[in-house]
């Protein structure tokens, strides 16, 4: 449940206690995003001190992101990260840990995202494979290069999850239960 829903569930007595009985307006940052979160996945793939990124065409122009995308119906969250990485970068990967689960509200788009970011090991590159629509290229960047290009990151989740990964944050894949 996103924060806006939790705030709206406060009892009317509490919500209007200091406004003379009138409903208290929601803070501006909460009124802009009223949708259910969109479930996304991403993979952090490191090889020889470099990280796999994709350069993609977005409404805001060319942006950098880890290979990432949406979970499809019937697909596990980890399987979605593997599929998206292959489609966007032509790399087969194996998830080895969950780095984190992140919530971000893109107020300018009126959207809310929950992103599961995985640490993954590169297994096999398929250079002949076409990349997903909108993906310009896959590239390997050092951490410093990724920081230099932070203004071109698709979202603040890119650097945040990379920083968590570099600081050693790892959760076993088993923390995500599939029933």
Beta strands, then each sheet from edge to edge (+ up, - down):
strand 1: 38-47
strand 2: 50-58
strand 3: 61-65
strand 4: 67-70
strand 5: 91-106
strand 6: 111-125
strand 7: 135-142
sheet 1: 3+ 2- 1+ 4-
sheet 2: 3+ 2- 1+ 6+ 5-
sheet 3: 3+ 2- 7+
end
